[in-house]
Amino acid sequence: MSEDSPGSLTRADIAEAVHRNVKMSRAESLLFVESIMEHIARALERGENVKITHFGTFVLNDKGERVGRNPKTLEEVTVSARRVVTFRASGELKDRVAGL
């Protein structure tokens, strides 16, 4: 994990792992990781869910308009309809994390 974000795995960390394990140059590894991330983002922009076997699925959910409340003023506000991305971990990933 990077020194900039302790406790977080960054793109740079993933690129470094690709560099070490696949023997790509650091520049190629970073380009490779960026390409994968861009491919995932574009699929989501097109309205597609993204399933990565043995890891999990990025799922698009449409949330309807609702009434919310400002916690400071307690004033009711309308929260507009929106599309959100959620992540559902696979059973295998859940099992691995549960073993920690």
Secondary structure, DSSP 8 states (H G I E B T S, - for coil): --SSSTT---HHHHHHHHHHHH---HHHHHHHHHHHHHHHHHHHHTT--EEETTTEEEEEEEE--EEEE-TTT--EEEE--EEEEEEEE-HHHHHHHHT-
